[in-house]
Amino acid sequence: MSIIDDFMSKVIDLDEKEKEETILFLSEALINDNHEFLKKISPKVQFMVLQFLTTVEQKSQKEMEKKGGEKDGIS
């Protein structure tokens, strides 16, 4: 199962409030530098989204290394 499919299968199982929190979390995390929104997000959603973003970043780094690209310095 792909990373996206795995993530989406978890989102489908969430209740409506948690789905809204997931969308808010992703949009805030990707667009803004405001971390106050985290106070409104349940720990369940925070864990799920952070795990997804971490997995995507790790896969991206591996792909970049395979192609001979340099790491961006993030560990």
N, C-alpha and C positions, 0 to 999 in steps of 0.2 A: 504494500500500500504506500502511495506517495505521501510526502509530508503534508501536502495540502489536503488530500483525502482524509488522512488521519485527523487533522485539525478540524475539518468540516464535520466529520462524524461525531466529534466531541461537542461541537457547537450545536448540532441538531438535538442532542440530548439535553441541552440546557432549557430552563424555563424562560419565559419571555423577558423577565427582568435581567436575567443573566445574559441573554442574547444582546439586549440593549447595552449592558455594561461592556460586553466584548467589543461591540462596534465603537463605543466611546473610547475604550482603552486603546484600540488599534489606531483610531484617528488621532487621539491626543498624543500617543507615543510617537507617531510618525510625522505629525505636522508641527506640534507645539513643543515648547520647552517648559511647559507648566506641569509640575508634578503634584499640584494640589488635587487634581482629579482622582488620584489614587485613593484618597480617603473615601470616595464614593463607590469604589469598585470592591466587590467581594474578594476575599482571599482565593476562593476557588477559581474565579475568572482570572485573577492576576497570575496565579500559578500556571494555568492552562495557556494563556497568551504568552507569558514570558518563556515558557518551555518551547512553544512553537517558534517564537522569534529567535531563540538561541539555536534551535535545530537548523533553521533556515540559514543563519549566519555561519554556522559550522560547515554546512554543506557548501555554501558559497566559497568559503575559504579553501575547502578541499578542491573544488573545481578550479579555482584560481591557481592553486599550486600545481595541479595537473597540467594546466596550460602554460606554466612557466611564469606566471605573474608573481608580483611581490605581495607579501602580506602588508596589511595596512597598519600594523603595529598594535592592533587590539589583541589582547590575550584572553 
